[in-house]
Structures are given as structure tokens and as C-alpha cells.
Amino acid sequence: MPGYSSGASSLAPAIYLPMVQDDSTLDIWNDWGALWRDVYLLNENNELVMVYNLSQNNLGNSTSYNTLMQHFVDIASP
């Protein structure tokens, strides 16, 4: 979301997944209809497979964490 990028530079080196930082020229947030804390899972063709919201599914809860992890595994598996 434009205007909320203060933590992006410190987060990016700590993760091994692609991350997009939106700005007012790209307007990805609005184009995708994103909500705060959405994780967009794409397949190998960059097609949207699902959206997993971290506000509704707190990763501090092992069930939510394991569910998201399994979605990653399922999408990455042939």
C-alpha cells in the first residue's frame, strides 16, 4: 500500500519470497483489490491461485501458520 513502505527495506533481506512494494505510480493495491495484510499466492505462470489474509489468519496460531505453509507446498508441487 502506498505510504506504508517504512518496513519494506528491512523485511526484504530477511525473507526468501518475492515481495512487491506498491507506490502511487504502480497502484497495484487498487488494481488487485488488496486488503491490509493480504498474501497473494501465484502459480509458476504468475496466475493468482488464492489470497490468504494475515489479519483473519494470525500466523502466531499454529493452525493458521500450517495452513498457509501447506498452501505454499501445494502450489509449488507438480
C-alpha positions in Angstrom: 0.0 0.0 0.0 1.5 3.4 -0.9 2.7 5.3 2.1 3.3 2.2 4.2 6.7 1.2 3.0 8.8 2.1 6.0 9.5 -1.6 7.0 9.9 -3.0 3.5 13.6 -2.4 3.2 14.3 -4.2 6.5 11.9 -7.1 5.7 13.1 -7.8 2.1 16.6 -9.2 3.0 15.1 -11.4 5.8 12.6 -13.3 3.6 13.1 -15.7 0.7 9.8 -14.9 -1.1 9.2 -12.3 -3.7 7.6 -9.1 -2.3 6.0 -6.1 -4.2 6.2 -2.7 -2.8 3.4 -0.6 -4.3 3.6 3.1 -5.0 1.3 5.8 -6.4 2.6 5.2 -10.0 2.0 1.4 -10.0 -1.3 1.4 -8.0 -1.1 -2.4 -7.6 -3.0 -2.2 -4.3 -6.2 -0.9 -6.1 -5.7 -3.0 -9.2 -5.7 -6.2 -7.2 -8.4 -5.1 -4.7 -5.9 -5.9 -1.9 -6.8 -5.7 1.8 -4.4 -4.9 4.5 -2.1 -7.9 5.2 -3.2 -10.0 2.2 -0.8 -12.6 0.9 -1.2 -13.4 -2.8 -0.2 -16.8 -3.8 0.7 -17.2 -7.5 1.5 -20.3 -9.5 4.5 -20.8 -11.8 2.7 -18.9 -14.5 2.1 -15.9 -12.3 -1.6 -16.6 -12.1 -3.4 -15.9 -8.9 -4.3 -19.1 -7.0 -5.5 -17.7 -3.8 -5.4 -14.8 -1.3 -4.7 -15.5 2.4 -5.3 -12.6 4.8 -3.0 -12.5 7.8 -5.4 -10.3 9.9 -8.0 -13.0 9.7 -5.4 -15.8 10.0 -2.8 -14.9 12.6 0.4 -16.7 11.9 1.0 -16.8 15.7 -1.6 -19.5 15.6 -0.1 -22.8 14.6 -3.2 -23.8 12.6 -3.1 -20.7 10.5 0.7 -21.0 10.0 0.5 -24.6 9.0 -2.5 -23.9 6.6 -0.6 -21.1 4.8 2.6 -23.3 4.6 0.6 -26.1 3.1 -0.9 -23.8 0.5 2.7 -22.8 -0.5 3.6 -26.5 -0.7 0.5 -27.4 -2.7 1.1 -24.6 -5.2 4.8 -25.5 -5.6 4.2 -29.2 -6.0 3.6 -30.6 -9.5 
